Amino acid sequence: MTPTSVGMRCPECSREKTKVRTARTLQRASEPIVTYTLIAVCALAYLAEGSSGASLTGTGASGTLLTKGWLDGPDVSVHHQYYRLLTSGFLHLDFEHILFNMIFLFFIGRMLEPAIGRLNFAAVYLASLFAGAFGALLFQPQIPTVGASGAAFGVLGALMVVARDRRIPIWSSLPSRVVLTGA
């Protein structure tokens, strides 16, 4: 055994170079870059919707980008426009829709992405986006659908799984029972 500043180490371990991690490198590694990128892409798509003729106040579903990117059954199954499974997850109908989805993604993504890594977070987000699109097609194929809600709730589900796996009590701050009162 070889004495070191951190205790006794075996000779093989003492010869190895240990990768030094500083507070600065740890902070950079934990920045939720994918989360911020997804929020930026959704915001840019929302602004592009407005420039393509869509009403950004939600008064009507119009505009070239919105109608060419939303998800509906006939366009996917009859016209084979499978890109809509992806594009619909980045489009939003009005300001409140994108605001609430992006705030939700901001808070959940900042917790989950550093915990599971950028690549895994991106994979969870895309899998959730596609699962939400398939769910929309299964239950309401005739109704045009847009939004990142399916992906955001999939990310929330992944966060709950990671928290449970790490024995983080996420439900401890919630009341043990909810009492509903009617009017």
Secondary structure, DSSP 8 states (H G I E B T S, - for coil): -EEETTEEE-HHHHHS------HHHHHHHTS-HHHHHHHHHHHHHHHHHHHTT--TTSS----HHHHHHSB-HHHHHTT--TTHHHHGGG--SSHHHHHHHHHHHHHHHHHHHHHH-HHHHHHHHHHHHHHHHHHHHHH-TTS-B--SHHHHHHHHHHHHHHHHHTT--TTTTS-SS------
